[in-house]
Amino acid sequence: MKPWLKNSLAFGLLALVALAVYSNALHSGFMMDDHWMFQEDRIAYLRANAESLIFRKPIPPPLQGYEMDLSYRPLSQLLPMASYLIFKNNFLAYHSLNLLLFILCAFMIFYFLKTLFKDFKIALTAALLFAAHPINSLMVNYISAHIFSVQL
């Protein structure tokens, strides 16, 4: 079998397993940190300071009592902002984006392990375990956790 066909079948299987395991989360609403992450005033604040986020200019904290964040992680701020501007309060779209990012992470794990070990079966088995393991439900269930998938 041709390598691109094997990789395509592996991607399809990983996507199918992830959909089967996490499809119940697609219709969930905001949970825990999601409320704070997607508040309208926070999104407006981030949009007004998007240039500062990209070019690493320190900006004052948005809420009283928070200290200035001097770490440089523009994706952790810009991705939620862009998601909110596109999806507003469409929970299905947020969870679908998280699921897509998670499936891409599972495939990248498969591809990395296949390259490292030169063994298709070991790589696919490990990636399937990653895709089906319940500890990874955080990456799909919590809308604000999509940044974990990007960082992985």
C-alpha positions in Angstrom: 0.0 0.0 0.0 1.3 3.5 -0.9 2.5 5.6 2.1 0.1 8.5 1.4 -2.8 6.1 1.4 -1.7 4.5 4.7 -1.3 8.0 6.3 -4.7 9.0 5.0 -6.3 5.9 6.4 -4.5 6.5 9.8 -5.8 10.1 9.8 -9.3 8.9 9.1 -9.2 6.3 11.8 -7.8 8.8 14.3 -10.6 11.2 13.4 -13.2 8.5 13.7 -12.0 7.5 17.1 -11.8 11.1 18.3 -15.3 11.8 17.0 -16.7 8.7 18.6 -15.1 9.5 22.0 -15.7 13.3 22.1 -18.8 13.9 20.1 -20.9 14.1 23.2 -19.0 17.4 24.1 -20.0 19.2 20.9 -23.2 20.6 22.3 -21.9 21.7 25.7 -21.9 25.3 26.6 -19.3 27.4 28.3 -17.6 25.8 31.3 -15.5 27.2 34.1 -12.7 29.4 32.6 -14.6 29.7 29.3 -16.9 32.4 30.8 -14.0 34.7 31.7 -12.1 33.9 28.5 -15.0 34.9 26.2 -16.5 37.9 28.0 -17.3 40.7 25.6 -15.3 43.3 27.5 -12.2 41.1 27.6 -12.4 40.5 23.8 -12.8 44.2 23.1 -9.8 44.8 25.4 -7.7 42.3 23.5 -8.8 43.6 20.1 -7.8 47.1 21.1 -4.3 45.8 22.2 -3.8 43.2 19.5 -0.7 45.0 18.2 0.8 45.0 21.6 0.2 41.2 21.9 1.9 40.5 18.6 4.9 42.8 19.0 5.5 42.2 22.7 4.8 45.6 24.1 3.8 45.3 27.8 0.1 46.2 28.3 -1.6 47.0 31.5 -3.8 44.2 33.1 -7.5 44.3 32.0 -9.0 43.6 35.4 -8.4 45.2 38.8 -6.2 43.0 41.0 -4.4 41.2 38.1 -0.7 41.7 37.7 0.8 42.5 34.3 1.7 39.3 32.3 5.2 39.7 31.0 5.3 36.3 29.2 5.1 36.3 25.5 2.4 34.0 24.3 0.4 35.8 21.6 -1.4 32.8 20.4 -2.9 32.2 23.8 -4.6 35.6 23.5 -5.1 36.0 19.7 -6.7 32.6 19.1 -9.5 33.1 21.6 -10.1 36.6 20.3 -10.2 35.5 16.7 -12.5 32.6 17.7 -14.9 34.9 19.4 -15.0 37.3 16.6 -15.9 34.5 14.2 -18.1 32.3 16.4 -19.6 34.7 19.0 -21.7 32.4 21.2 -21.9 29.3 18.9 -20.7 26.6 21.3 -20.8 23.9 18.5 -18.3 25.9 16.5 -15.9 26.3 19.4 -16.1 22.6 20.3 -15.7 21.6 16.7 -12.6 23.8 16.4 -11.2 22.2 19.6 -11.9 18.7 18.2 -10.3 19.5 14.9 -7.2 20.8 16.6 -7.1 17.7 18.8 -7.4 15.4 15.8 -4.5 17.2 14.2 -2.5 16.7 17.4 -3.2 13.0 17.4 -2.1 12.8 13.7 1.1 14.7 14.4 1.8 12.3 17.3 1.3 9.4 14.8 3.5 11.0 12.2 6.2 11.8 14.7 6.3 8.3 16.1 6.2 6.7 12.7 9.2 8.8 11.7 11.0 8.1 14.9 10.4 4.3 15.1 9.9 3.5 11.5 6.9 1.3 12.5 3.4 2.1 11.3 1.7 -0.2 13.8 3.4 1.2 16.9 2.8 4.8 15.8 -0.9 4.1 15.0 -1.5 2.3 18.3 0.1 5.0 20.4 -1.8 7.8 18.5 -5.1 5.8 18.9 -4.4 5.5 22.7 -3.7 9.2 22.8 -6.9 10.0 20.9 -9.1 7.8 23.0 -7.6 8.5 26.5 -10.1 10.2 28.7 -7.6 12.6 30.2 -7.5 14.4 26.9 -11.2 15.3 27.2 -10.0 18.7 28.6 -8.8 19.7 25.2 -12.2 19.2 23.6 -14.6 19.9 26.5 -13.2 23.3 27.7 -13.5 25.9 25.0 -10.6 27.9 26.5 -8.3 24.9 26.4 -7.8 25.0 22.6 -4.6 26.7 23.3 -3.3 23.4 24.8 -3.8 21.7 21.5 -1.9 24.5 19.7 1.0 24.2 22.2 1.2 20.5 21.9 
